[in-house]
């Protein structure tokens, strides 16, 4: 049986939900504007390498999860 491939945004949404966090919290973690987290979650903005490093450190996971 094959499992569907989870994308970086899918994993990010799962981690946020698991920790009870939302778009504003994501913006705070990334150190961006208040709208940045919501824009990323809606797919309007992509994660940058700097964002991925911050998320990996915050959630204590491998940066490769978000790629």
C-alpha positions in Angstrom: 0.0 0.0 0.0 1.3 3.4 -0.9 0.9 6.4 1.4 0.2 9.8 -0.1 3.2 12.1 -0.1 2.8 14.9 2.5 4.0 18.3 1.3 5.8 20.8 3.4 2.7 23.0 3.9 0.7 19.9 4.9 3.3 19.1 7.6 3.4 22.7 8.7 -0.4 22.7 9.1 -0.3 19.5 11.1 2.4 20.8 13.4 0.5 24.0 14.0 -2.8 22.1 14.8 -1.0 19.7 17.0 0.4 22.6 19.1 -2.9 24.6 19.0 -1.3 27.4 16.9 -2.7 29.5 14.0 -1.6 32.0 11.4 -0.8 34.7 13.9 1.4 32.3 15.9 3.2 31.3 12.7 3.9 34.9 11.9 5.3 35.4 15.4 7.5 32.2 15.0 8.8 33.4 11.6 9.3 37.0 12.8 7.4 38.4 9.8 4.4 40.7 9.4 1.2 39.7 11.1 -0.3 38.5 7.8 2.7 36.4 6.8 1.5 33.2 8.6 -2.0 33.4 7.1 -0.6 34.0 3.6 1.7 30.9 3.9 -1.2 28.8 5.1 -3.4 29.9 2.2 -0.6 29.1 -0.3 -0.1 32.8 -1.3 3.5 32.8 0.0 6.1 30.1 0.0 8.4 29.2 2.9 11.9 30.6 2.4 15.0 28.8 3.6 15.1 31.2 6.6 11.5 30.3 7.5 12.3 26.6 7.2 15.2 26.9 9.6 13.1 28.8 12.1 10.3 26.3 11.9 12.6 23.3 12.3 14.2 24.9 15.4 10.9 25.8 16.9 9.3 22.4 16.4 12.5 20.5 16.9 12.2 18.6 13.6 14.4 18.2 10.6 14.3 21.1 8.1 13.8 18.4 5.4 10.2 17.9 6.5 9.3 21.3 5.0 10.9 20.7 1.7 
